[in-house]
Amino acid sequence: MNEIKETGNDDVNIEEIMQEIRMQILSKRQLGSSAIPVRGERFSPEFYEQLYQAQLLQGELGVKLFVSRSQVPLLGSFIDAMRAKLHELVLYYVNQAVAQQAEINNHLLQAVSLLSQELEENGGDSDGE
């Protein structure tokens, strides 16, 4: 029933196809102004997969407000309101720290990406020529 068609082309490069798919996903999501390359030949496919995963997660950093409801009768709504305000205050500072960490992560990701591009272009020449 499930028939596999022979194309006569045994030179299918799965990693090349995956790299193209990753680039299309990132371009559709429009992650950042400077996209990090997720393809290359010098390093293992796992290296480029990790760069891709890091770039995907870059936009998902942050903490959301969640306050469970109080079970105390009469004062429950007051306790809920106070909890919500305290959580908002904590989240304000936590999200500031997360934003700084995201900036650091982005710079590190860019640095690793530039390093890998440089090694791709120079072929690993250590002479600097």
N, C-alpha and C positions, 0 to 999 in steps of 0.2 A: 504494500500500500504506500508506504513512505518511500518514494524512489529518489535516490540521489543522482542528479544529473552530472555526468562527466563533462567538464568544460574543455578538457585537453590541456589546460594550463595548470601545471602542478606548482607554479611559482607564486602562489598566493601568500602574501606577507600579512599575517594577521595583525602583527604589531603596528604596521603602517596603517592598516584600516582602523585600528583602535585609536591611534594618534589623531587621525583625521576626525573621528567621531568626537574625541575629547575637545578638539579645537572648535568644532561646530557647536557643541554644548556650551562651551565658555563664551563663544561669540554671541550666542542667543541670549545668554544670561547677562551679557555686557558687564562682566565683573571688572570693575576698576578701569582706569584710563590706560594703564599700561599692562597689557596681558602678558602673562608669564608663559614662555614657550613650553609646550608639553610634548615635544618631539625631538628626536636626535638619534644619532647612531653610536656615539662613543660609549655611553653608559647603558646599563641594563634597563630593560623595559620597566622594572620595578621603580627605578629612580624617577622616571618620567611619570609613572602612575602616582607616586607620592607627591610630586610637584602639582599634579592635577588635583588630587584630593585636597591638598592644602589650600589651593586656590578656590576650590568649591566651598570649603568650610570658612574661608575668610569672611564672607558676607553674613555668616550665621552667628556671629558672636553677639552676646548680649544676655541679659537676665530679665525675665518678665515678672510682673507683679502677680502674686498668688497669695490670697489671704483666705484661710479657712474660716468658716462661720463659727461663731461662738454658740455654745449650747446653754449659756446662762440665761434664764428667763429675766425679763424686765430690763436688765442692763446689757443684754446681748448686742443690740444695735450700737450702743455707745462703745462697747469694747471693740466691735468690728470696725467702727469708724476710726478709733485710735490706732488699732493695728494697721489699718490701711495707710494712715498718714505716716506711721513709723516705717512701714515697709517702703513707701514711696521715698522717704528720706534716705533710707539705706540704699535703695536701688539707684538713686541719683548718684551717690558716690561710687557705688559698685560699677555702674555703667560708664562713669568717667574713667575708672581704672581699666575697664574692659576696652574702651576706645583707645587708650594709650597702648595697651597690650596688642590690640589689632594693628596699630601703626608700627609697632616694633616687629610684629610677625610679618607684616607686608615688606618692611625693609629687609628683613632676613631672607624672605622668600625671593625678593628681587636680587639680593646679593648671590644667593645660591644659583639662581637662574643665570645671572651674568657670568658667573664662574663656569657654569656648565657650557654656556655658549662660547666663551673664550676657549675652553678646552676643545670644543667641537671644531672651531675654526682653525686653531693652531695645531691640532692633532697631538697635543700633549708635549710640544717642544718646550723644554725647560731653558733653552738658551735665551729666550726673550727676543729672538730675531724674527 
